[in-house]
Each structure stands twice: as structure tokens, then as C-alpha cells.
Amino acid sequence: MKRSAWVFVLLLAALACAPESNAQEQGYWRAESNTARSITGDISLGGEKMMINFSTFTMFRARALKPEEYRATFDLPADATGAGALYKVVIPGDKKFLHHNTLCGAEDVEWMTTFTDGKLLHVIFFSGKQLPVFTHEGMMQSTQVCGTFLYSR
């Protein structure tokens, strides 16, 4: 193998082992908002899996959200700091959680955004195959928003 090929392989290996920039959102979170307490209960995020009410779902981190995106998405003040991320998820529309509630009516949940600012985790679930629009107007006009949930440590 040529030297440039080895360098490429080593670079890929280093990137694969690099920690996630949103590692602070990983772990166990207690339901804080009324919505979270009545639908999901506590959740756990870890690697490529999330657990909601003892059910496990696959999640794939698509990308980090830019500050202007997470501020608009979660309706935060202009000086809010933290970390936001977009995840691709598939949670069937007929999956029942607490009190026989679903996350998005009969629609499948396709996307999840998160924002952490210390000991709080904000989560929004979205239906539809189309990527959500991360602007204030996009969020206000969206028919894809399933619900906003708040969790704490």
C-alpha cells in the first residue's frame, strides 16, 4: 500500500475514534416538562441508540446545529450558548408510550433536534422525510413539529 493510502487510513481511523462534539447530551435525562412527563417519561441517549419508556430506537447524528439554527429552533435568546444537533431517527407512528400516547399522532417520527445548555436537554421531534427548516419562520410554519420536550439531569 502506498504511503498516501496509509495516511488516509490512519486519518479515517482517527476520525472514527474522535469523541462526539455533543457528548454532553449523552446519558440519562429526567422528564422535566409536562409534555415529557406525560408522553415519553425519562429518556436516555447513547451513541447510536435512544431509549424512551423502555423501548430502544436507532438514531444517527446527521450534523451539529449552528448557533443561529438552535436559537431559532428552540426559540432561545440571541445570546444563548450551548450545543445543538440534528438526528435522523425512525419511531413508528403507532408506537405507544406513557398513557398510550404517541409522539406524533399516527405519523412516523423521522427527525430529532437536541439542544443542551448544561443540565437541561431540549428535544423536538419531527415527522416527514423532508429536513426541517431551522429558522424562526420555518418552525412557526412547520407542519412537521411533533412536540417539544424538556429534560434535566
Contacts in CASP RR format, 6 or more apart in sequence:
PFRMAT RR
TARGET T0000
AUTHOR 0000-0000-0000
METHOD contacts of the structure
MODEL  1
MKRSAWVFVLLLAALACAPESNAQEQGYWRAESNTARSITGDISLGGEKM
MINFSTFTMFRARALKPEEYRATFDLPADATGAGALYKVVIPGDKKFLHH
NTLCGAEDVEWMTTFTDGKLLHVIFFSGKQLPVFTHEGMMQSTQVCGTFL
YSR
1 9 0 8 1.000
20 26 0 8 1.000
20 47 0 8 1.000
20 61 0 8 1.000
21 64 0 8 1.000
21 83 0 8 1.000
22 61 0 8 1.000
22 64 0 8 1.000
22 83 0 8 1.000
22 84 0 8 1.000
22 85 0 8 1.000
22 114 0 8 1.000
22 116 0 8 1.000
24 83 0 8 1.000
24 116 0 8 1.000
24 118 0 8 1.000
25 45 0 8 1.000
25 83 0 8 1.000
25 84 0 8 1.000
25 85 0 8 1.000
25 114 0 8 1.000
25 116 0 8 1.000
25 121 0 8 1.000
26 45 0 8 1.000
26 46 0 8 1.000
26 47 0 8 1.000
27 44 0 8 1.000
27 45 0 8 1.000
27 46 0 8 1.000
28 42 0 8 1.000
28 43 0 8 1.000
28 44 0 8 1.000
28 153 0 8 1.000
29 42 0 8 1.000
29 43 0 8 1.000
29 44 0 8 1.000
29 45 0 8 1.000
29 121 0 8 1.000
29 151 0 8 1.000
29 152 0 8 1.000
29 153 0 8 1.000
30 42 0 8 1.000
30 151 0 8 1.000
30 152 0 8 1.000
30 153 0 8 1.000
31 37 0 8 1.000
31 40 0 8 1.000
31 41 0 8 1.000
31 42 0 8 1.000
31 43 0 8 1.000
31 149 0 8 1.000
31 151 0 8 1.000
32 120 0 8 1.000
32 150 0 8 1.000
32 151 0 8 1.000
32 152 0 8 1.000
33 148 0 8 1.000
33 149 0 8 1.000
33 150 0 8 1.000
33 151 0 8 1.000
35 147 0 8 1.000
35 148 0 8 1.000
35 149 0 8 1.000
35 150 0 8 1.000
36 43 0 8 1.000
36 123 0 8 1.000
36 149 0 8 1.000
36 150 0 8 1.000
36 151 0 8 1.000
37 98 0 8 1.000
38 98 0 8 1.000
38 99 0 8 1.000
38 101 0 8 1.000
39 97 0 8 1.000
39 98 0 8 1.000
39 99 0 8 1.000
39 101 0 8 1.000
39 103 0 8 1.000
39 149 0 8 1.000
40 52 0 8 1.000
40 53 0 8 1.000
40 97 0 8 1.000
40 98 0 8 1.000
40 103 0 8 1.000
40 149 0 8 1.000
41 52 0 8 1.000
41 53 0 8 1.000
41 97 0 8 1.000
41 98 0 8 1.000
42 151 0 8 1.000
43 50 0 8 1.000
43 51 0 8 1.000
43 52 0 8 1.000
43 123 0 8 1.000
43 151 0 8 1.000
44 50 0 8 1.000
44 51 0 8 1.000
45 59 0 8 1.000
45 114 0 8 1.000
47 59 0 8 1.000
48 58 0 8 1.000
48 59 0 8 1.000
48 60 0 8 1.000
49 56 0 8 1.000
49 57 0 8 1.000
49 58 0 8 1.000
49 59 0 8 1.000
50 56 0 8 1.000
50 57 0 8 1.000
50 59 0 8 1.000
50 89 0 8 1.000
50 112 0 8 1.000
51 57 0 8 1.000
52 91 0 8 1.000
52 97 0 8 1.000
53 97 0 8 1.000
53 98 0 8 1.000
55 95 0 8 1.000
55 97 0 8 1.000
57 89 0 8 1.000
57 90 0 8 1.000
57 91 0 8 1.000
58 89 0 8 1.000
58 90 0 8 1.000
59 87 0 8 1.000
59 88 0 8 1.000
59 89 0 8 1.000
59 112 0 8 1.000
60 87 0 8 1.000
60 88 0 8 1.000
60 89 0 8 1.000
61 85 0 8 1.000
61 86 0 8 1.000
61 87 0 8 1.000
62 85 0 8 1.000
62 86 0 8 1.000
62 87 0 8 1.000
62 88 0 8 1.000
63 85 0 8 1.000
63 86 0 8 1.000
64 83 0 8 1.000
64 84 0 8 1.000
64 85 0 8 1.000
64 86 0 8 1.000
65 73 0 8 1.000
65 84 0 8 1.000
65 85 0 8 1.000
65 86 0 8 1.000
65 113 0 8 1.000
65 115 0 8 1.000
65 134 0 8 1.000
66 134 0 8 1.000
67 80 0 8 1.000
67 81 0 8 1.000
69 84 0 8 1.000
69 134 0 8 1.000
69 135 0 8 1.000
70 76 0 8 1.000
70 80 0 8 1.000
70 82 0 8 1.000
70 83 0 8 1.000
70 84 0 8 1.000
70 113 0 8 1.000
70 115 0 8 1.000
70 134 0 8 1.000
71 77 0 8 1.000
71 78 0 8 1.000
71 80 0 8 1.000
72 134 0 8 1.000
72 135 0 8 1.000
72 136 0 8 1.000
72 138 0 8 1.000
72 139 0 8 1.000
73 113 0 8 1.000
73 115 0 8 1.000
73 124 0 8 1.000
73 132 0 8 1.000
73 134 0 8 1.000
73 139 0 8 1.000
74 113 0 8 1.000
74 115 0 8 1.000
74 122 0 8 1.000
74 124 0 8 1.000
74 148 0 8 1.000
75 136 0 8 1.000
75 139 0 8 1.000
76 115 0 8 1.000
80 117 0 8 1.000
81 117 0 8 1.000
82 115 0 8 1.000
82 116 0 8 1.000
82 117 0 8 1.000
82 118 0 8 1.000
83 115 0 8 1.000
83 116 0 8 1.000
84 113 0 8 1.000
84 114 0 8 1.000
84 115 0 8 1.000
84 116 0 8 1.000
85 113 0 8 1.000
85 114 0 8 1.000
86 111 0 8 1.000
86 112 0 8 1.000
86 113 0 8 1.000
86 131 0 8 1.000
86 132 0 8 1.000
87 111 0 8 1.000
87 112 0 8 1.000
87 113 0 8 1.000
87 114 0 8 1.000
88 110 0 8 1.000
88 111 0 8 1.000
89 109 0 8 1.000
89 110 0 8 1.000
89 111 0 8 1.000
89 112 0 8 1.000
89 125 0 8 1.000
90 108 0 8 1.000
90 109 0 8 1.000
90 110 0 8 1.000
91 103 0 8 1.000
91 104 0 8 1.000
91 108 0 8 1.000
91 109 0 8 1.000
91 125 0 8 1.000
92 108 0 8 1.000
93 102 0 8 1.000
93 103 0 8 1.000
93 104 0 8 1.000
93 105 0 8 1.000
93 106 0 8 1.000
93 107 0 8 1.000
93 108 0 8 1.000
93 109 0 8 1.000
94 102 0 8 1.000
94 106 0 8 1.000
95 102 0 8 1.000
95 103 0 8 1.000
96 102 0 8 1.000
97 103 0 8 1.000
103 109 0 8 1.000
103 125 0 8 1.000
103 146 0 8 1.000
103 147 0 8 1.000
104 125 0 8 1.000
104 127 0 8 1.000
104 146 0 8 1.000
104 147 0 8 1.000
105 146 0 8 1.000
107 127 0 8 1.000
107 128 0 8 1.000
107 146 0 8 1.000
108 127 0 8 1.000
108 128 0 8 1.000
109 125 0 8 1.000
109 126 0 8 1.000
109 127 0 8 1.000
109 146 0 8 1.000
110 126 0 8 1.000
110 127 0 8 1.000
110 128 0 8 1.000
110 129 0 8 1.000
111 125 0 8 1.000
111 126 0 8 1.000
111 128 0 8 1.000
111 131 0 8 1.000
111 132 0 8 1.000
111 144 0 8 1.000
112 123 0 8 1.000
112 124 0 8 1.000
112 125 0 8 1.000
112 126 0 8 1.000
113 123 0 8 1.000
113 124 0 8 1.000
113 126 0 8 1.000
113 132 0 8 1.000
113 134 0 8 1.000
114 121 0 8 1.000
114 122 0 8 1.000
114 123 0 8 1.000
115 121 0 8 1.000
115 122 0 8 1.000
116 122 0 8 1.000
118 153 0 8 1.000
119 152 0 8 1.000
119 153 0 8 1.000
120 150 0 8 1.000
120 151 0 8 1.000
120 152 0 8 1.000
121 150 0 8 1.000
121 151 0 8 1.000
121 152 0 8 1.000
121 153 0 8 1.000
122 148 0 8 1.000
122 149 0 8 1.000
122 150 0 8 1.000
123 148 0 8 1.000
123 149 0 8 1.000
123 150 0 8 1.000
123 151 0 8 1.000
124 145 0 8 1.000
124 146 0 8 1.000
124 147 0 8 1.000
124 148 0 8 1.000
124 149 0 8 1.000
125 145 0 8 1.000
125 146 0 8 1.000
125 147 0 8 1.000
125 149 0 8 1.000
126 132 0 8 1.000
126 142 0 8 1.000
126 144 0 8 1.000
126 145 0 8 1.000
126 146 0 8 1.000
127 144 0 8 1.000
127 146 0 8 1.000
128 144 0 8 1.000
130 144 0 8 1.000
132 138 0 8 1.000
132 139 0 8 1.000
132 142 0 8 1.000
132 144 0 8 1.000
132 145 0 8 1.000
133 139 0 8 1.000
133 142 0 8 1.000
139 145 0 8 1.000
END
